[in-house]
Amino acid sequence: MIYQDPLAYLLGLEGIALLDAWAGDHDRAFTDARLAEIRRLLDDEKLRSRGVLAERVSTGLVYQQQAAGYDAEAGGGLFAMDEPVVADYLAGREPGVALDAACGTGRFAEFLARRGHRVIGVDSSPDMLAYARRRVPDGEFHVGELDRLPLRDGSADVIVCALALEHVPLRPVFAEFGRVLRPGGDLVISDMHHEQVTRGSVMSARGPAGEPWIADTYRHPLGDYLRAALSVGLQVLGCEEPGGRQPGEQPDEPLPEPATGIGDWQDWPWSLMDYLPSVARASRGRRPPLVIWHFQLPAS
């Protein structure tokens, strides 16, 4: 079980911001404001005794509920971040057989089909695949797991896997990618940055009796991807962490007014960030929401 307490979360954001100040990102006035804010939070009646116990469950249980609204709700601004990078990584790639691994509702299956690839999509959720089949009627779609892909050895010229690897151990999945990819083939991965997962960006749902569920989620440091990829002979061609800011860089948009409530558990952590927008923005800082990799299996 996972215990989630809104006061603990907000104090954690304050702590991140204070550590950034310690490292030189902010001045004394910022630090003094954070310390005063912490004192106010500790006395805030809205945050008292609001902790929730949530159960870890399989991703299939969560995505069964999320399928209908996934593109509109779960993707948010992440799609706008990863799609241009993926397009750049695959620019100039000749059409071939392309696997959309953990294809979900078919976002990248459609992207690959438009570029002339013969598309195969694999996902563990039949509910998500139903949307993918409607989106790409000429695609070939299968129910399957990332560590047991229903494809022959060396059968894919391109593999794209987006916003899925945070749910699985990396080494067995990369072993499958290496098995399925043809020599000279490209593997492009978009995944939630481990910093974003730490700040609470996970897939959640409610069980039959309304009990809180959280999908199995891993925090993969960048070195984990490298070790898994290099172990199967993949080479690194590119890596981007879009969405982060440089030291001293300030966002253009004005700071929103703080929310008056902390919201329901399933709205956390976003409603908590709205409750304390100044420190939420400061704690994001240079911590990007995504990491995007471009690997290639050398031609034999």
C-alpha positions as CSV (number, residue, x, y, z in Angstrom):
1,M,0.0,0.0,0.0
2,I,1.1,3.6,-0.7
3,Y,0.3,6.3,1.9
4,Q,-0.3,9.7,0.3
5,D,-0.7,12.7,2.6
6,P,-1.4,16.2,1.1
7,L,0.5,18.0,3.8
8,A,3.5,15.7,3.2
9,Y,3.4,16.4,-0.5
10,L,3.3,20.1,-0.2
11,L,6.1,20.1,2.4
12,G,8.0,18.0,-0.1
13,L,7.6,20.6,-2.8
14,E,8.8,23.2,-0.4
15,G,11.8,21.1,0.4
16,I,12.7,20.7,-3.3
17,A,12.5,24.5,-3.8
18,L,14.6,25.1,-0.7
19,L,17.3,22.7,-1.9
20,D,17.4,24.6,-5.2
21,A,17.8,27.8,-3.2
22,W,20.6,26.1,-1.3
23,A,22.3,25.3,-4.6
24,G,22.0,28.9,-5.7
25,D,18.9,29.0,-7.9
26,H,17.0,31.5,-5.6
27,D,17.7,34.4,-3.2
28,R,17.2,34.9,0.5
29,A,13.8,36.5,0.1
30,F,12.6,33.3,-1.7
31,T,14.0,31.1,1.1
32,D,12.4,33.3,3.8
33,A,9.0,33.1,1.9
34,R,9.3,29.3,1.7
35,L,10.0,29.0,5.5
36,A,7.0,31.2,6.3
37,E,4.8,29.2,3.9
38,I,5.8,26.0,5.6
39,R,4.7,27.4,9.0
40,R,1.3,28.3,7.4
41,L,0.9,24.8,5.9
42,L,1.6,23.2,9.3
43,D,-1.3,25.2,10.7
44,D,-3.7,24.7,7.8
45,E,-6.9,22.9,8.8
46,K,-7.6,21.8,5.2
47,L,-4.5,19.6,5.3
48,R,-5.1,17.8,8.6
49,S,-5.9,14.1,8.6
50,R,-6.4,13.9,4.9
51,G,-4.0,11.0,4.1
52,V,-5.1,8.2,1.8
53,L,-4.0,4.6,1.4
54,A,-3.7,3.5,-2.2
55,E,-3.2,0.0,-3.6
56,R,-0.7,-0.8,-6.3
57,V,-2.5,-2.6,-9.1
58,S,-1.7,-3.8,-12.6
59,T,-1.7,-1.2,-15.4
60,G,-4.4,-3.1,-17.2
61,L,-6.9,-2.4,-14.4
62,V,-6.1,1.3,-14.4
63,Y,-6.0,1.8,-18.2
64,Q,-9.4,0.0,-18.5
65,Q,-10.9,3.0,-16.9
66,Q,-8.6,5.6,-18.6
67,A,-9.1,4.5,-22.2
68,A,-12.0,6.7,-23.1
69,G,-10.5,9.9,-21.9
70,Y,-6.8,9.1,-22.1
71,D,-5.8,11.4,-25.1
72,A,-7.7,14.4,-23.7
73,E,-6.8,14.0,-20.0
74,A,-3.6,11.9,-19.4
75,G,-1.6,13.2,-22.3
76,G,-2.1,16.9,-21.5
77,G,0.9,18.9,-22.8
78,L,3.2,15.8,-22.9
79,F,2.1,14.9,-26.4
80,A,3.1,18.3,-27.7
81,M,6.5,17.8,-26.1
82,D,7.4,14.3,-27.4
83,E,5.8,14.3,-30.9
84,P,8.2,16.9,-32.5
85,V,11.2,15.2,-31.0
86,V,10.1,11.7,-32.2
87,A,9.4,13.2,-35.7
88,D,12.9,14.7,-35.8
89,Y,14.6,11.5,-34.7
90,L,12.7,9.5,-37.5
91,A,13.1,12.2,-40.2
92,G,14.5,10.6,-43.3
93,R,13.8,7.1,-42.2
94,E,12.5,5.0,-45.2
95,P,9.1,3.4,-44.7
96,G,9.2,-0.1,-43.4
97,V,7.6,-2.2,-40.7
98,A,7.0,-0.1,-37.6
99,L,6.0,-1.3,-34.2
100,D,4.1,0.9,-31.9
101,A,5.0,-0.8,-28.6
102,A,2.4,-0.2,-25.8
103,C,0.5,1.7,-28.5
104,G,-2.4,2.7,-26.3
105,T,-5.1,4.5,-28.3
106,G,-2.8,4.5,-31.4
107,R,-1.3,8.0,-31.3
108,F,2.1,6.9,-32.7
109,A,0.6,4.1,-34.8
110,E,-1.3,6.9,-36.7
111,F,1.9,9.0,-36.8
112,L,3.9,6.1,-38.3
113,A,1.1,5.1,-40.8
114,R,1.0,8.7,-42.2
115,R,4.7,8.3,-42.9
116,G,4.2,5.2,-45.0
117,H,5.1,2.5,-42.5
118,R,3.3,-0.8,-42.2
119,V,2.2,-0.5,-38.6
120,I,1.9,-3.1,-35.9
121,G,0.6,-2.1,-32.6
122,V,0.9,-4.1,-29.3
123,D,-0.7,-3.2,-26.0
124,S,-1.8,-5.0,-22.9
125,S,-5.2,-3.2,-22.7
126,P,-8.0,-4.4,-25.1
127,D,-9.9,-1.2,-24.2
128,M,-7.0,1.0,-25.5
129,L,-6.6,-1.2,-28.6
130,A,-10.2,-0.7,-29.6
131,Y,-9.5,3.0,-30.0
132,A,-6.2,2.3,-31.8
133,R,-8.0,0.0,-34.4
134,R,-10.5,2.7,-35.2
135,R,-7.8,5.3,-35.5
136,V,-5.6,3.2,-37.8
137,P,-8.0,0.8,-39.6
138,D,-5.2,-0.6,-41.8
139,G,-2.9,-1.4,-38.9
140,E,-2.3,-4.8,-37.3
141,F,-3.0,-4.8,-33.6
142,H,-2.3,-7.4,-30.9
143,V,-2.9,-7.8,-27.2
144,G,0.5,-8.4,-25.7
145,E,3.1,-7.5,-23.1
146,L,6.3,-5.5,-23.7
147,D,8.5,-8.3,-22.3
148,R,6.8,-10.9,-24.6
149,L,6.2,-9.2,-27.9
150,P,4.2,-11.3,-30.4
151,L,6.6,-10.6,-33.3
152,R,9.3,-12.6,-35.0
153,D,13.0,-12.0,-34.5
154,G,14.3,-9.1,-36.6
155,S,10.9,-8.2,-38.0
156,A,10.7,-4.4,-37.3
157,D,12.6,-1.6,-38.9
158,V,11.3,1.0,-36.4
159,I,10.0,0.7,-32.8
160,V,8.4,3.6,-31.0
161,C,7.4,3.2,-27.4
162,A,5.8,6.2,-25.7
163,L,4.8,6.9,-22.0
164,A,4.8,3.2,-21.0
165,L,8.2,2.1,-19.7
166,E,7.6,3.7,-16.3
167,H,5.3,0.8,-15.7
168,V,7.8,-2.0,-16.3
169,P,11.4,-3.2,-15.4
170,L,13.6,-2.1,-18.3
171,R,16.0,-5.0,-19.0
172,P,13.5,-7.6,-20.2
173,V,11.7,-5.1,-22.4
174,F,14.9,-3.8,-24.0
175,A,15.9,-7.5,-24.6
176,E,12.6,-7.9,-26.6
177,F,13.2,-4.6,-28.5
178,G,16.7,-5.9,-29.4
179,R,15.3,-9.2,-30.5
180,V,12.5,-7.7,-32.7
181,L,14.5,-4.9,-34.3
182,R,16.3,-5.5,-37.5
183,P,20.0,-4.5,-37.9
184,G,20.1,-0.9,-38.8
185,G,16.7,-0.3,-37.2
186,D,15.7,2.6,-35.0
187,L,14.2,2.5,-31.5
188,V,12.6,5.7,-30.2
189,I,11.4,5.9,-26.6
190,S,9.4,8.7,-24.9
191,D,9.0,8.1,-21.2
192,M,8.0,9.9,-18.0
193,H,11.1,11.4,-16.4
194,H,11.9,9.8,-13.0
195,E,11.8,13.3,-11.5
196,Q,8.2,13.7,-12.7
197,V,7.2,10.3,-11.3
198,T,8.7,11.4,-7.9
199,R,6.5,14.5,-8.0
200,G,3.4,12.3,-8.3
201,S,2.7,11.9,-12.0
202,V,1.3,8.4,-12.0
203,M,-1.8,6.8,-13.5
204,S,-4.6,6.3,-10.9
205,A,-8.2,5.0,-10.8
206,R,-10.9,3.9,-8.3
207,G,-11.7,0.3,-7.5
208,P,-15.2,-1.3,-7.5
209,A,-15.9,0.1,-4.0
210,G,-14.2,3.4,-4.7
211,E,-10.9,2.4,-3.2
212,P,-7.8,4.3,-4.5
213,W,-5.7,2.4,-7.1
214,I,-2.3,3.4,-8.5
215,A,-0.8,1.6,-11.5
216,D,2.5,-0.1,-11.0
217,T,5.1,2.6,-11.6
218,Y,8.9,2.6,-11.6
219,R,11.3,5.5,-11.3
220,H,14.0,4.9,-13.9
221,P,17.2,7.0,-13.7
222,L,18.8,7.8,-17.0
223,G,21.5,5.3,-16.4
224,D,19.0,2.4,-16.3
225,Y,18.0,3.1,-19.9
226,L,21.6,3.1,-21.0
227,R,22.5,-0.1,-19.2
228,A,19.5,-1.9,-20.6
229,A,20.1,-0.6,-24.1
230,L,23.9,-1.3,-24.2
231,S,23.4,-4.8,-22.9
232,V,21.5,-5.8,-26.1
233,G,23.9,-4.0,-28.5
234,L,21.9,-0.8,-29.1
235,Q,23.8,2.5,-29.7
236,V,22.7,5.9,-28.5
237,L,22.0,8.4,-31.2
238,G,20.1,11.0,-29.2
239,C,18.6,12.0,-25.9
240,E,16.4,14.9,-25.0
241,E,14.7,16.1,-21.8
242,P,12.1,18.6,-23.0
243,G,10.3,21.0,-20.8
244,G,12.9,21.9,-18.3
245,R,14.2,25.5,-17.6
246,Q,17.7,26.8,-17.4
247,P,19.0,28.4,-14.2
248,G,17.5,31.9,-13.7
249,E,15.0,31.4,-16.6
250,Q,11.5,32.6,-15.7
251,P,8.3,31.5,-17.4
252,D,6.4,34.1,-19.4
253,E,2.9,33.4,-18.1
254,P,1.8,35.1,-14.8
255,L,1.4,33.0,-11.7
256,P,-2.2,31.8,-11.2
257,E,-4.2,32.6,-8.1
258,P,-3.9,29.7,-5.5
259,A,-6.8,27.3,-5.4
260,T,-9.1,27.5,-2.4
261,G,-9.2,23.7,-1.8
262,I,-7.0,20.7,-2.3
263,G,-9.4,18.6,-4.4
264,D,-10.2,14.9,-4.3
265,W,-7.5,12.3,-4.1
266,Q,-7.7,11.4,-7.7
267,D,-7.0,15.0,-8.6
268,W,-3.7,14.9,-6.7
269,P,-1.0,16.0,-7.2
270,W,-2.3,18.6,-9.7
271,S,-4.9,20.1,-7.4
272,L,-2.2,20.3,-4.7
273,M,0.1,22.2,-7.0
274,D,-2.8,24.5,-7.7
275,Y,-3.2,25.0,-4.0
276,L,0.4,26.2,-3.8
277,P,1.3,27.4,-7.3
278,S,4.3,29.5,-6.4
279,V,6.3,26.7,-4.9
280,A,4.9,24.2,-7.4
281,R,6.4,26.3,-10.2
282,A,9.6,26.8,-8.3
283,S,10.0,23.1,-7.6
284,R,9.6,22.1,-11.2
285,G,12.4,24.4,-12.3
286,R,14.9,22.5,-14.4
287,R,13.2,19.1,-13.8
288,P,11.8,18.0,-17.1
289,P,8.6,15.9,-17.4
290,L,9.9,13.6,-20.2
291,V,13.0,11.9,-21.4
292,I,13.2,10.9,-25.1
293,W,15.8,8.5,-26.4
294,H,16.9,7.5,-29.9
295,F,18.7,4.2,-30.1
296,Q,19.8,2.2,-33.2
297,L,20.8,-1.4,-33.7
298,P,24.0,-1.4,-35.7
299,A,23.8,-2.9,-39.2
300,S,25.5,-6.2,-39.4
